[in-house]
């Protein structure tokens, strides 16, 4: 099939590349000329393991191409995916759908023959209806169907998630569109990946409901971590104990400094706003958003307590800035709030991240960036692990102790054991685990 993807950001680029790898002819469109030029030269604008090689092989095979021109790729396409950004709108927290609606209007003017227009972007319930209205108003003679097909990609594992999905959700209302979407995903369907057809509005809500539930699960275990600290329990054992219950499951039960990233913060907020607009408030998700925002800044109190109660004038070394490992994404990362809170308390922040440094420089003021963990730890009063990159799981504590002004480790991801760290002469602070462990 011929597939055109509007938007060559994270979702558009990964989806387009994987569709090409299935054997479809894919054209990725983006208005950003510098991005398209880089892609044509084999430069990938995001960090995602395996993506650079997959793009290169499909470009070489002639199945994947990039352009800034929209009209011709849409005219020749069987399916057009809208994969533009839907950031939180300033002022009210609603999803900003201006890019989606602008894309719909441009698509409408170029449609030729029956075309399935798919919203791949994460959008509130009812967006597909508006996309359909815009296209019909712009081009009354167009022969098309609007479909919802939300993405469920985890940054750092996106290619695997796309090719081996838990499910493929498709919201539509016609057999013509169903036949086309079945063909699009035929390689996965043949491998028995569940293809769930629903109404368009149901599909749109599935995406938001899924992300909100996972965000709530993270927030739940974080609150249990605080309770564990108060009563002397071990949150990791609690998580194992409840996670073995098949009704609960073990995923997303890792206590930490709060969730971040491009999806959970904006999608939970957008769901809250959608629910409020429809007079059906989602109180659990409202509370989840509030707790998570507070939690990220509150982590600075743990750091302060670890260095004697006051960080003013002290050097704090921060390891990990992206919201999770194996990505360069800094959007709503807990590190942003933690660093700002420490700076508000007077700390001198030095930081390092394996992939997020370029983005961090643009987002963080008055931070000294280093080239590795040991460089930023020199003369530091505390070392704080914020993101659990694999490189931070094998630190040389003997070397760190020699470099640091005081051997203090604050492990906000619980990747080390207390005994393991303290045998090197370090003071160790973690989340939700007792002072003495069995």
N, C-alpha and C positions, 0 to 999 in steps of 0.2 A: 504494500500500500504506500501511498504518498502521504506523509505526515508533515505538517508545518507546526512548529512550536513557537509561540509568541512569548518572548522573554527568555533570556539565556542566563538567568541567575542560577541559584542552587537547584531548584526543582526543575526548571526548564532544561538546563544543561544535562543533568543526570538522566532525566526521563528521555530526552531526545536521543542521547547517546545509547541508552539501553534499548530503545525502540529500534535504532539503527542496527544494533548488535543482533536483534531478532531477525533482521533481514529486510526491514522496511526502508524506504528512501525517506530521509529526514532532513528538513531544512530548519535550522534554528535562526530566529529573527530577533534582533535587539536594536534599539535606537542608539545605544552607546557605541559610537564608532570605534573608540579605543578598545573596548572589550571585544568587539567582533574582529578587529585587526589582530589582536593578540591570539584569539582562537584560531584564526586562519594561519597564524605562524606557529601554532602548536603550543601556545602559552595558555595555561589554565588559570582563570582569575580567582578560583577558590581552591582550598586544600581539601581534597577528598581522596583517601587511599584508593589507588587503582584507576582513578578517572582519567588521568593523563594518558595512560597506555591505551585505555579503551577508546578515547577520542581519536588518538593517533591511528589506531588500527582501522577504525570505521571510516575516517577521512580517506585513508589510503585505499580502502576498498570501494570508495565512491558512493557510500551510502549516507554519509553525513557531511553537511555543508553549512556555512554560516553567511548571513547577509544582514544588512541594515534595511533592505528594501522589503516591504511587506506585500505589496499588491500581487506580484507574479507568484510567489510561493503560496499565497492563499488561493489564487485562481486555479492552480493546478492540483491543489490538495484534496484528498478524500476526507481527511480529518484535520481540523485545526485545534490545537490545544492552547488555551490561554493560561500562561504560567507566569504572570507578572506579580509583583509584590503587592501585599495587602497589609501594610504596616498599621499600627494603632494611630488613629487620627488624633492630632493634638487637640487638647481641650476637653474631649468627651470620652475618649477611649474606644469609640466605635472603630471597626475596621475601615480603613481608607480604601474605598472601591473605585477611586477615580481612574487608576491605571487599567482596571478591568473594563470599565465602561468605555474608556477611550479606545482600548483594543477592540472591543465589540463594534464600535462605530467604524473603525478603519477596516475591520474584517468585512463588514456588511457591504462596503462599496466595491469589494473585489471578488465576492462570491460568484462562482460560475458552475452551474450544475449542482446536483445534490451534494451537500457537505454537512458533516457532523461537526458542530462547534462545541468543544469540551472545556468546561472550567476545571482546570487542574489546580489553580490557586485556591488557597483556603479562604472560603467566603461564607458569610452568614446566610441563614435560611432565607430563601426568596431571591437571592442574587441571580440565579438562573432565569427566573421570570423576567427580571429587569434586562438581562442580556438579550433575551428573546425579543422583548419589546423594542429595545434600541435597534436591533438588527432589522426587525420588520418595519419600523418607522423609517429607517435610513434607506432600506432597499425592499420595498413592498413585494417585488417580484422574486425575491430570493427563495430558493428551494433548500431548506436547511432544517436541522433539529439541534436543539441545545441540550447538552448532556452534562451531568455532574460526575466527575471522576476524581475524588480527593486523593492526595498522596499521603503515604504513611512511611516516609523515609526517615531513618535515624542518621544524623550527621555522623560520619565516621564509619558507617556501615551501609551507606545508601545503595551501592550497587548490588550488594547481597540482598538487601531488603526488596529492591525492585525485581530482581530475578527469582527470588524465592520468598514471595510475600505470604503473610498469614492469610490475607484475603485481598480481593480486588473488588472495590465497591463502585458500582455504576448506577447512577440515577437517571432514568429516562422515561419516556411515555409512548414510544412507538416501536414497532417491530423492525422498521427500516434501520433505525439507530441501533437497535439491539444487535442486528446482524453485523453491522459495521464494527461495533465495539468488540463483539466476539472475535471477529477476524483480527483486530488490532492485538488482542491479547491471546490469540490462538496458541502461540508457543508455550505460554504459561498454563493455559487451560489444558493442554495436552499432558502437562506434567502434574495435573490434578490440583493446581492452585484454585482455591474456592473463588468462583466468580459470582458475586452477589448482586443481583439486579433489584433495584428498589425504585420508588418514585424519586424525582429530582430533589424535592425538599427533604426527604428522609436521608438521602445520601449526603446532603450538605450538613445536616444535623449530626450524622454519624461521626464525621471528622471532628467537630467541636466537642461532642460528647466523649469521644475517645481520649482526646488530649486533656480534657478537664478531669476525667477520671484518673488518669495517670498522674496529673499534677496534684490531685487530692491525695493519692496514695503516697506520693513523696512527702507531702506536708504532714500526713498522718504519722509516718514513721519518724519524722523530725520532731514532732511533739512527743511521741513515745520516747525518743532519745532524751529529751529534756526531763521527762518523768523518770527515766532510768537513772539519770544522774542524781535526781533528788532522793530516790529510794535505794540506790546502791545496786541496781540491776544492770545487765549487759544488753544493750539494744541490739547488738549483732546476733546474740543468741535468741532474743525475742523475735527478731526478724526471721531467723531460721525456723523457729518453733511455729510461727503462724504461716510462714511461706510454704511449709510442707503440706498445709491444708490446700487441696486442689481447688477449693472454692476461692482461695485468696491468691495463691501463687507467689513465687519468690521474687519476681522482677519488680523493680522500682521500690524496693524496700531497703535501700542503702541510705542511712542517715548522713546528712551533710549540711552544707551552708545554705541550702535552698536551691530551687530550680531556676534556670535561666534559658537563654537560647532564643532562636527565631520563632518558635512555635508556642510553647506553653504560656509565657507571659501575655502575649498579645491575643492568643486564642481563648484563654480563660476570660480575659477582660472583655473580649468581643462577645462571648457567650453570655456573660453577665448583662451586657448592654442590650443584646437581642432579647433576652428574657424579660428585662425591665420594660422594654418597648412593647412587649406582648402581654404585659400585666401578669407574668408568670415567673416571679423571681426565683433564682437558683441560689438559695441562701448558703448552701454548703460551698459552692464555688466562690461566692462573694467572700466568705470567710477564708477560704484557701488563698485567694489573692492577697488579702490583708496580712495573713500570717506570714506568707512567703516574703513579702516586701519588708516586713519588720525583722524577719530572721536574718536576712543578709547583713543588715547593718549591725545587728546584735552580736555577730561573730567578733566584732572588734573588742567587745568586752572580754571575751575569752583570751584574746591576745594580750590585752592590758593586764588581766589577772595573772597571766603566765609570767609577766616580767615585773611583778611586784605591785600592780595596780595602776601604773601610770606610764604611758608611752611617750609622753612629751620629751622631745629632744633625743629620743632613742631611735636607732636605726632598725627598721623591720624589713626583713628580706621575704619577699612573696614569691612562691613557686607556683606557677600556673595562673594564667589570666583568662583563657578561653572558658566558655561555660561548661565544656566537657573535653576530654582528650580526643585526639585524632580529628580535629577541626581547627580552622583559624577564625572561627566565628566568635565575636566578642559581644554580640547582641544580648543585652540584659544579663550578662555574666555576673555571678555573685561577686567576682573580684572587683568589679566597678564600685559596688556599694561598700564592700569591706575596706578597700583602699581609701575611698573617700572618708569613711567614718574614722579610720585610723589617722588620716591627715587632719581631720577636724579636731582630733585629740592631741595634735602636735607631733605626730610621728614623722620620721624621715623614711620614705618608702623607696626601696630598691627592688626591682622585679625582673623575672625572666619567664619566658614561655617558649617552647620549641617551635610553635607555628604562629602564635598570635601577636608577635611583637609589632609588626607593621600596623595592624589595626589598633593596637593598644596605644601607640604613640599619638594617634589622632584623638583618642578618647580620654586619655589620662594626663592631667597637668601635674607638674612638679614631681614627677616620678623619674628616678634614675634607672635606666634599663641596662642589664648586663648580658653577657653572652653565654653564661652557664650558671648553675646553682652555686658553685664555689666562689665565683667572682662576686655575686651579690651578697653572699654570706660573710664576706670579709668584714670583721669588726661589727657584725650585726648583733643585736641584743636578743633577737628571736628569728627563727625561720618558720614561715607559715606555709603549709601546703594547702592550696585552694583548689587546684585541679589535678586529678590523679593520673597524670601522664606516666607511662611505663618507666620513663627515664628517672622519675622521682621515687620509684619503688626500690631502687638499688643504690641509695646514697651511701657514700663513704663517710661514716660518722666520725671516724678517727681524724680524717682530714678536716671535716667541718668543725670539729671541736678546736682544732688548732687555729682555724681561721676566725672563729666567732668571738665576739667580746664576752658573750655568756652563752653556754650551751643549752638553748631552749628550743624545743620543737613543738609547734602547735599544728597538729594533724587534723585538719577539718574534713578529711575523707576517710579516716580510720584505716589507712593502708599499712600501718605498722602496729606491732604489738608493744605494749608498755615495757615489758621486760627486755625485749630486744634493743630498744632505744636506750633505756636507763643503764644497761650494762656498759655503755660507752660514756657514761657520765653526764648524760643529758637529762634535763627536766622535760617531762612529756605530758602534753595536754591533748585530749581527743574529744570525741563527741559520744555521749551516752554510754560510756563504759566505766565501771568502778575502778577505784584506785588499785585494788588487788583483784587479779583475775585467776581463775582456776586453770 
